[in-house]
Amino acid sequence: MLNRRLLAALAVASLFAIGCGKPDPINETHQGRLEAGDSTHPSDNSFFDEYSFKAGEGYTITVNMTSTEVDPYLHLRGPDGTDIQQHDDIEPGTNLNARITMAAPATGEYTVLANSAAQGETGAYTVTIQTTAPAN
């Protein structure tokens, strides 16, 4: 009886340890389109699409949004749902694409809002999301 309880306890502990581990690094590319009918941002009524991913605390998060049809604007929401970073132009007047690079403040699910800088802008875009684990 004791052996069964011990084995059950070890199995539960193993599952818990696996479930609490850091997420794998990711490298994703999404092709999207801002259009009428999309969600609108409450601050300016601009259209946006959402992309979620998981990152571990301390991972480097890099998000890029490029477009020749809209002026890209990015929002990054943390695991608690609040905006933790926003970005408009990589180089104002020169490169109107948007980029966010930062260390993840906590392990959890993050959400990217692929947005435009102005209300009513519609068009195609590309979003890339990369996470990189910290060096040991």
Backbone as CSV, one residue per row, in Angstrom:
resi,resn,N_x,N_y,N_z,CA_x,CA_y,CA_z,C_x,C_y,C_z
1,MET,0.817,-1.184,0.000,0.000,0.000,0.000,0.865,1.254,0.000
2,LEU,1.905,1.250,0.802,2.792,2.393,0.887,3.463,2.656,-0.459
3,ASN,3.882,1.594,-1.158,4.533,1.762,-2.451,3.605,2.408,-3.465
4,ARG,2.321,2.046,-3.454,1.368,2.639,-4.386,1.195,4.128,-4.093
5,ARG,1.106,4.476,-2.818,0.959,5.885,-2.457,2.205,6.677,-2.848
6,LEU,3.353,6.081,-2.607,4.600,6.739,-2.967,4.686,6.936,-4.486
7,LEU,4.336,5.912,-5.243,4.356,6.018,-6.704,3.351,7.061,-7.194
8,ALA,2.167,7.095,-6.596,1.169,8.082,-6.989,1.666,9.497,-6.689
9,ALA,2.270,9.681,-5.516,2.795,10.993,-5.144,3.901,11.427,-6.094
10,LEU,4.777,10.510,-6.460,5.854,10.829,-7.399,5.295,11.172,-8.778
11,ALA,4.273,10.463,-9.200,3.663,10.741,-10.503,3.051,12.139,-10.518
12,VAL,2.339,12.497,-9.467,1.735,13.829,-9.386,2.825,14.897,-9.353
13,ALA,3.873,14.679,-8.574,4.972,15.646,-8.492,5.642,15.819,-9.855
14,SER,5.818,14.733,-10.588,6.439,14.810,-11.913,5.574,15.596,-12.877
15,LEU,4.270,15.339,-12.877,3.360,16.073,-13.745,3.352,17.555,-13.395
16,PHE,3.390,17.866,-12.108,3.410,19.252,-11.668,4.689,19.943,-12.152
17,ALA,5.810,19.274,-12.015,7.096,19.849,-12.433,7.122,20.079,-13.938
18,ILE,6.573,19.146,-14.706,6.548,19.310,-16.162,5.649,20.477,-16.539
19,GLY,4.482,20.572,-15.919,3.527,21.624,-16.228,4.009,23.002,-15.824
20,CYS,4.915,23.098,-14.867,5.384,24.394,-14.386,6.684,24.832,-15.042
21,GLY,7.183,24.061,-15.993,8.429,24.414,-16.649,8.273,25.622,-17.548
22,LYS,9.376,26.139,-17.994,9.373,27.296,-18.888,8.913,26.849,-20.284
23,PRO,8.188,27.710,-20.990,7.764,27.369,-22.347,8.951,27.309,-23.301
24,ASP,8.774,26.572,-24.380,9.802,26.512,-25.414,9.904,27.856,-26.120
25,PRO,11.103,28.244,-26.562,11.235,29.454,-27.380,10.399,29.300,-28.655
26,ILE,9.941,30.411,-29.197,9.129,30.361,-30.416,9.701,31.288,-31.479
27,ASN,9.313,31.016,-32.726,9.639,31.852,-33.868,8.456,31.720,-34.824
28,GLU,7.515,32.661,-34.752,6.278,32.584,-35.516,6.158,33.763,-36.467
29,THR,5.547,33.510,-37.624,5.218,34.572,-38.571,3.733,34.480,-38.874
30,HIS,3.067,35.625,-38.810,1.628,35.693,-39.072,1.378,36.716,-40.174
31,GLN,0.629,36.318,-41.180,0.170,37.235,-42.222,-1.250,37.628,-41.848
32,GLY,-1.536,38.905,-41.812,-2.866,39.348,-41.430,-3.334,40.521,-42.250
33,ARG,-4.534,40.950,-41.928,-5.121,42.081,-42.628,-6.030,42.835,-41.663
34,LEU,-5.778,44.128,-41.502,-6.674,44.978,-40.730,-7.811,45.383,-41.659
35,GLU,-9.045,45.218,-41.169,-10.192,45.524,-42.018,-11.415,45.865,-41.185
36,ALA,-12.362,46.516,-41.833,-13.620,46.844,-41.167,-14.207,45.561,-40.592
37,GLY,-14.701,45.647,-39.378,-15.236,44.465,-38.712,-14.275,43.874,-37.698
38,ASP,-12.984,44.243,-37.778,-12.018,43.800,-36.769,-12.339,44.485,-35.443
39,SER,-11.733,43.974,-34.380,-11.833,44.645,-33.088,-11.248,46.043,-33.220
40,THR,-11.744,46.988,-32.406,-11.200,48.345,-32.427,-10.609,48.674,-31.066
41,HIS,-9.492,49.396,-31.100,-8.809,49.764,-29.867,-9.581,50.902,-29.192
42,PRO,-9.812,50.801,-27.879,-10.629,51.818,-27.201,-10.007,53.221,-27.182
43,SER,-8.686,53.325,-27.336,-8.054,54.645,-27.252,-8.282,55.495,-28.501
44,ASP,-8.394,54.832,-29.680,-8.517,55.622,-30.910,-9.407,54.984,-31.975
45,ASN,-10.072,53.885,-31.644,-10.953,53.168,-32.577,-10.241,52.619,-33.805
46,SER,-8.921,52.408,-33.721,-8.177,51.793,-34.822,-8.399,50.276,-34.772
47,PHE,-8.324,49.650,-35.949,-8.515,48.203,-36.033,-7.294,47.472,-35.500
48,PHE,-7.507,46.272,-34.928,-6.386,45.434,-34.501,-6.753,43.962,-34.555
49,ASP,-5.709,43.134,-34.680,-5.804,41.678,-34.576,-4.933,41.250,-33.406
50,GLU,-5.249,40.106,-32.800,-4.521,39.608,-31.629,-3.786,38.311,-31.940
51,TYR,-2.591,38.184,-31.348,-1.796,36.961,-31.420,-1.252,36.672,-30.027
52,SER,-1.497,35.472,-29.516,-1.040,35.102,-28.171,0.097,34.092,-28.255
53,PHE,0.970,34.154,-27.262,2.098,33.229,-27.175,2.529,33.146,-25.719
54,LYS,3.323,32.140,-25.406,3.840,31.971,-24.047,5.330,32.273,-24.019
55,ALA,5.750,32.895,-22.922,7.170,33.189,-22.719,7.503,33.008,-21.250
56,GLY,8.725,32.603,-20.988,9.199,32.455,-19.620,9.804,33.746,-19.111
57,GLU,9.778,33.912,-17.805,10.389,35.093,-17.197,11.845,35.198,-17.637
58,GLY,12.245,36.395,-18.063,13.617,36.629,-18.501,13.865,36.335,-19.971
59,TYR,12.920,35.671,-20.657,13.078,35.430,-22.091,13.092,36.780,-22.814
60,THR,13.854,36.870,-23.891,13.801,38.051,-24.734,12.633,37.883,-25.700
61,ILE,11.748,38.868,-25.709,10.607,38.892,-26.625,10.917,39.924,-27.700
62,THR,10.804,39.517,-28.966,10.972,40.436,-30.081,9.756,40.293,-30.990
63,VAL,9.063,41.394,-31.201,7.886,41.417,-32.073,8.120,42.480,-33.137
64,ASN,7.938,42.104,-34.396,8.052,43.043,-35.517,6.751,43.048,-36.292
65,MET,6.332,44.219,-36.723,5.169,44.350,-37.602,5.578,45.200,-38.783
66,THR,5.405,44.652,-39.985,5.753,45.367,-41.205,4.532,45.437,-42.119
67,SER,4.465,46.510,-42.901,3.371,46.668,-43.854,3.720,47.764,-44.841
68,THR,3.223,47.603,-46.059,3.307,48.669,-47.054,1.935,49.323,-47.248
69,GLU,0.928,48.824,-46.501,-0.441,49.312,-46.682,-0.979,50.088,-45.478
70,VAL,-0.439,49.847,-44.290,-0.848,50.584,-43.092,0.401,51.025,-42.349
71,ASP,0.244,51.986,-41.454,1.341,52.414,-40.582,1.264,51.533,-39.334
72,PRO,2.147,50.520,-39.206,2.057,49.569,-38.099,2.234,50.203,-36.726
73,TYR,1.494,49.661,-35.783,1.594,50.063,-34.385,1.380,48.811,-33.547
74,LEU,2.262,48.558,-32.593,2.194,47.345,-31.764,1.869,47.661,-30.314
75,HIS,1.086,46.782,-29.711,0.847,46.765,-28.271,1.235,45.366,-27.799
76,LEU,1.882,45.278,-26.653,2.181,43.985,-26.041,1.546,43.975,-24.660
77,ARG,0.675,42.991,-24.449,0.019,42.837,-23.158,0.666,41.680,-22.418
78,GLY,0.883,41.884,-21.109,1.496,40.861,-20.274,0.497,39.832,-19.809
79,PRO,0.969,38.863,-19.038,0.102,37.794,-18.546,-1.094,38.292,-17.733
80,ASP,-0.992,39.482,-17.155,-2.116,40.022,-16.378,-3.090,40.817,-17.247
81,GLY,-2.830,40.914,-18.554,-3.745,41.579,-19.476,-3.520,43.066,-19.673
82,THR,-2.535,43.637,-18.989,-2.280,45.068,-19.154,-1.187,45.306,-20.191
83,ASP,-1.263,46.468,-20.863,-0.217,46.843,-21.818,1.095,47.028,-21.063
84,ILE,2.141,46.342,-21.541,3.452,46.516,-20.914,4.427,47.215,-21.851
85,GLN,4.048,47.313,-23.137,4.919,47.978,-24.098,4.083,48.356,-25.324
86,GLN,4.388,49.518,-25.903,3.779,49.950,-27.158,4.891,50.495,-28.040
87,HIS,4.696,50.385,-29.352,5.713,50.939,-30.238,5.105,51.314,-31.575
88,ASP,5.544,52.452,-32.085,5.084,52.928,-33.383,6.199,52.754,-34.402
89,ASP,6.940,53.794,-34.705,7.923,53.754,-35.785,9.302,53.326,-35.292
90,ILE,9.930,52.409,-36.044,11.300,51.998,-35.710,12.219,53.208,-35.816
91,GLU,12.096,53.964,-36.910,12.851,55.202,-37.107,11.886,56.236,-37.679
92,PRO,11.336,57.110,-36.827,10.347,58.079,-37.311,10.812,58.813,-38.570
93,GLY,9.913,58.847,-39.558,10.222,59.516,-40.813,10.987,58.660,-41.800
94,THR,11.609,57.571,-41.331,12.417,56.716,-42.202,11.850,55.301,-42.292
95,ASN,11.620,54.667,-41.147,11.112,53.298,-41.100,9.859,53.299,-40.232
96,LEU,8.691,53.258,-40.872,7.420,53.356,-40.162,6.933,52.019,-39.607
97,ASN,7.708,50.947,-39.816,7.345,49.655,-39.227,7.535,49.724,-37.715
98,ALA,6.975,48.746,-36.999,7.021,48.767,-35.531,7.783,47.560,-34.999
99,ARG,8.474,47.766,-33.860,9.237,46.684,-33.225,9.215,46.867,-31.716
100,ILE,9.021,45.745,-31.025,9.153,45.704,-29.569,10.202,44.661,-29.242
101,THR,11.166,45.031,-28.405,12.156,44.089,-27.882,12.262,44.339,-26.390
102,MET,12.049,43.283,-25.607,12.117,43.441,-24.150,12.276,42.079,-23.488
103,ALA,12.663,42.104,-22.218,12.724,40.886,-21.409,11.353,40.654,-20.788
104,ALA,10.882,39.422,-20.847,9.589,39.078,-20.253,9.665,39.253,-18.739
105,PRO,8.762,40.037,-18.152,8.809,40.263,-16.714,8.272,39.089,-15.890
106,ALA,7.532,38.170,-16.536,6.946,37.033,-15.818,6.694,35.903,-16.800
107,THR,6.597,34.694,-16.290,6.227,33.551,-17.114,4.716,33.581,-17.314
108,GLY,4.284,33.391,-18.553,2.849,33.348,-18.813,2.531,33.607,-20.265
109,GLU,1.247,33.879,-20.500,0.764,34.120,-21.856,0.743,35.619,-22.140
110,TYR,1.345,35.991,-23.252,1.411,37.371,-23.709,0.522,37.514,-24.945
111,THR,0.053,38.731,-25.185,-0.784,38.990,-26.352,-0.257,40.204,-27.101
112,VAL,-0.081,40.028,-28.408,0.319,41.110,-29.300,-0.940,41.648,-29.962
113,LEU,-1.083,42.965,-29.961,-2.125,43.612,-30.755,-1.448,44.200,-31.973
114,ALA,-1.734,43.634,-33.135,-1.241,44.175,-34.401,-2.234,45.257,-34.798
115,ASN,-1.790,46.498,-34.776,-2.654,47.664,-34.818,-2.140,48.621,-35.894
116,SER,-2.895,49.653,-36.174,-2.417,50.712,-37.058,-2.305,51.998,-36.248
117,ALA,-1.502,52.903,-36.736,-1.264,54.145,-36.002,-2.448,55.100,-36.080
118,ALA,-3.371,54.868,-37.017,-4.496,55.788,-37.178,-5.803,55.026,-37.342
119,GLN,-6.856,55.641,-36.931,-8.202,55.087,-37.054,-8.551,54.878,-38.527
120,GLY,-9.190,53.749,-38.822,-9.704,53.497,-40.160,-8.718,52.913,-41.148
121,GLU,-7.439,52.788,-40.784,-6.472,52.215,-41.721,-6.762,50.725,-41.916
122,THR,-6.753,50.290,-43.171,-6.950,48.880,-43.492,-5.851,48.445,-44.445
123,GLY,-5.508,47.163,-44.368,-4.502,46.628,-45.270,-3.763,45.447,-44.672
124,ALA,-2.927,44.858,-45.504,-2.169,43.661,-45.133,-0.937,44.020,-44.313
125,TYR,-0.497,43.062,-43.487,0.693,43.236,-42.663,1.288,41.868,-42.359
126,THR,2.519,41.889,-41.833,3.188,40.686,-41.335,3.664,40.957,-39.921
127,VAL,3.392,40.014,-39.024,3.878,40.092,-37.647,4.769,38.883,-37.395
128,THR,5.961,39.125,-36.857,6.828,38.028,-36.418,6.991,38.142,-34.903
129,ILE,6.939,36.988,-34.251,7.089,36.921,-32.799,8.184,35.901,-32.509
130,GLN,9.191,36.348,-31.770,10.292,35.475,-31.367,10.485,35.576,-29.864
131,THR,10.724,34.437,-29.238,11.171,34.446,-27.852,12.456,33.643,-27.771
132,THR,13.370,34.118,-26.957,14.654,33.467,-26.800,14.927,33.299,-25.306
133,ALA,15.249,32.074,-24.911,15.560,31.810,-23.512,16.863,32.491,-23.135
134,PRO,16.974,32.946,-21.897,18.227,33.575,-21.466,19.362,32.562,-21.452
135,ALA,20.579,33.051,-21.695,21.753,32.175,-21.629,21.974,31.765,-20.174
136,ASN,22.407,30.553,-19.983,22.652,30.050,-18.621,23.914,30.580,-18.034
